[in-house]
Structure formats: structure tokens, C-alpha cells
Amino acid sequence: MEITITGASGFVGRRLSARLMAAGHRLRLLGRTGRLTPGTESANVRAFVWDPMAGPPPAESLAGCDAVIHLAGEPVAQRWSDEVRHRIRDSRVTGTRNLVAGLRAANPVPETLISASAVGFYGDRPSETLTESSAPGAGFLPDVCREWEREAEAVRDLGVRVAMIRIGLVLGADGGALEQMLPPFKMGVGGRLGPGTQYTPWIHLDDLCALFEFALDHPLHGPLNGCAPNPVTNAEFTRVLASSLHRPAIFPVPRFAINLLYGEMAQILFNSQRAVPRAAEAAGFRFKYPDLGVALADVLS
Ligand SMILES: NC(=O)c1ccc[n+]([C@@H]2O[C@H](COP(=O)([O-])OP(=O)(O)OC[C@H]3O[C@@H](n4cnc5c(N)ncnc54)[C@H](OP(=O)(O)O)[C@@H]3O)[C@@H](O)[C@H]2O)c1
């Protein structure tokens, strides 16, 4: 297949590009620098400059490709100033609208669009098991995810198959949230966040990349929860991570300390989302790392 990927230079995009290259696909990587990321130098890979905020991608980056994978967006895990909040929203909402405008103009139109989304779609839902048919939550991130998905789905009227992967906390080496969590845990001062009763949907990076590949190859459309079938509470996550590192995790981190550090963004660390991958499993997707202990053992090895 000929596949166009936005945000390919990021944590997920780097691993996904490597996996798709190894499977023999031809790739067109879209990013704001237009540079190939290390490891993607190949006759089968081309890079294009695209700033999602500036307008549609260059025509030659979309024409004749079979599928588009859309990952680009301002990082969410940072302190949310007004400016950052605008970038988080606009890079996804305006960025996806611009991508869709490019798809509309492409000749021929690609058959498939698979867009990233996030379990943040569901907001804070302490007492529910969340499947793809659960209603969206309330707040900044749920609103961003809803608008992001709506922009992606707009291209359905051209007959494009659209799937959105609502991604949970991605666990992989060399990046992502785990890279930020590891230093205190390695020092033995990591701890659960507040009460620790909040559910954290998580996924091993390899399973997430396999799920994107699965969505390319199967006639799935609409939302897919991109998280492992066994979400855990933050207290359990803390216990398993500390034990994988053979370190104690005795002292809880008080909520006011996290609020001081991250401001309003801290809210997402306390949101509870017991999301399960019902749509992916119903379609026959099998997780290589369904359990947190095994996933962390692999990532940390
Ligand atoms: N990692 C997770 O745990 C997780 C969880 C839930 C959802 N997701 C979603 O999955 C997608 C991929 O995640 P990731 O962890 O790979 O993200 P990432 O490492 O932050 O990379 C995303 C890419 O987006 C581009 N980008 C960054 N800021 C941008 C901006 N202001 N405007 C336009 N483009 C920008 C960058 O590519 P260039 O510099 O090459 O343009 C960057 O490499 C993201 O949309 C993210 O929200 C990730």
C-alpha cells in the first residue's frame, strides 16, 4: 500500500512508520520540517513539508495514496496556558479540516483515513465501563476530541472509510508518558496520584501500531478504543510499575502538588476512564500485551 502519515516524527509515528516500512508499504511522511526521521531513509519513503495550520497538504503527498494515517497535534501533556490550549485544539481541529480539504482535492481520493483521537473523549467517568458507544464527556479535552473526530468524519461523504483510534496512555521505550514517569520511580519516590482509584486506560506501543495496521487491513469505521483490555487503577499502575523496577512506591503524591506542577492539565491525571477495546476485539484484533505487568516488563527490558 501507499500510505501517507502525518505527525510521523512523533513517539507513535516513528514506531508505526518503521513497522509499515518493514511490512513493505510505501510511505509519504508529512511534517512541519519535511525531513525524513532517522531510520526512514529508503527509496520507498518520501517526505513532504506540511504545517497543519497553514492549509491543505501538498497535492502530490495525497494523490494516488491508498490510506492516510493522521497523528499530528500539539502535545497535550504540558501546562495549559491559553496559548497552549489554542494550539492543542487548533492543531487538531483546523489541522484535520485542512487535511480533509486536501483529501477532497486529491485525484484519486484515498480510500481510507485513520485518525488518532484519545480516550480523553470520555472525560471523567468513575463508575462506567466505557465502550465506543459511550457518550462523550464534558470539558476541554472531550470537546477537542469530539471536534477532532467530527472533522475527520466529514470526508465520509466522498466514500472514504474513516476510523478514529481513541488512544490511551501509550507505553513504549524512548518517549511518551513513561519517560516522564520513570525518574521518580527509579529513585524510589514514585507514588500513586491522589487517591489512586482513577482508572487509566493504557496500551503497549507495539499493540497500538498493530491496531493501526489492523484498521488499515480491515473494513472498520468509526471509533475504536486504542487501549488494552485490562485497564487498571492508578494505584495498581503505580504498584506494577514500582515492582517492575524493584523499587518501593510508598508515598502518594498529593493532588495539590500535581496541581501546582501542571495547573489545569493536572485534571487529566485524575480523570477516571475505564475504557475497553470492544470494537477492536469484536473485529478479531488480539493484543500481544493485554496485561500491564507483561507490557511494562517488555518496555523496561
Ligand atoms: N502518546 C500517547 O500516550 C497518546 C495518548 C492519546 C492520544 N495520543 C494522540 O496520538 C497522536 C500521536 O501521539 P504522539 O505521542 O506520537 O505525539 P507526539 O510525539 O507529540 O507527535 C505528534 C507530531 O505532531 C506534530 N506536531 C506537534 N505539535 C504540533 C503543532 N502545534 N501543530 C501541528 N503539528 C504538530 C509533530 O510532527 P512534526 O514536528 O514533524 O510536524 C509531532 O511529531 C497525537 O495526536 C496524540 O494526541 C497520544
The ligand as a Gaussian input file, in Angstrom:
#p B3LYP/6-31G(d) Opt

LIG

0 1
 N        1.262000       9.139000      23.194000
 C        0.124000       8.995000      23.896000
 O        0.127000       8.455000      25.050000
 C       -1.197000       9.437000      23.283000
 C       -2.368000       9.243000      24.024000
 C       -3.580000       9.676000      23.486000
 C       -3.622000      10.275000      22.226000
 N       -2.457000      10.440000      21.524000
 C       -2.521000      11.135000      20.208000
 O       -1.873000      10.394000      19.194000
 C       -1.187000      11.280000      18.303000
 C        0.272000      10.856000      18.204000
 O        0.802000      10.844000      19.529000
 P        2.368000      11.013000      19.798000
 O        2.593000      10.642000      21.211000
 O        3.139000      10.350000      18.719000
 O        2.519000      12.593000      19.651000
 P        3.889000      13.433000      19.538000
 O        5.075000      12.612000      19.857000
 O        3.666000      14.664000      20.350000
 O        3.988000      13.747000      17.982000
 C        2.971000      14.338000      17.239000
 C        3.538000      15.018000      15.994000
 O        2.644000      16.090000      15.706000
 C        3.371000      17.180000      15.148000
 N        3.048000      18.380000      15.930000
 C        3.470000      18.701000      17.181000
 N        2.989000      19.908000      17.555000
 C        2.271000      20.354000      16.510000
 C        1.533000      21.547000      16.270000
 N        1.444000      22.524000      17.187000
 N        0.907000      21.673000      15.094000
 C        0.982000      20.686000      14.171000
 N        1.690000      19.559000      14.298000
 C        2.311000      19.388000      15.471000
 C        4.847000      16.849000      15.247000
 O        5.316000      16.493000      13.937000
 P        6.251000      17.471000      13.034000
 O        7.112000      18.249000      14.002000
 O        7.005000      16.522000      12.181000
 O        5.310000      18.343000      12.286000
 C        4.905000      15.655000      16.179000
 O        5.920000      14.763000      15.854000
 C       -1.346000      12.692000      18.868000
 O       -2.363000      13.370000      18.161000
 C       -1.773000      12.463000      20.306000
 O       -2.629000      13.462000      20.828000
 C       -1.243000      10.037000      22.018000

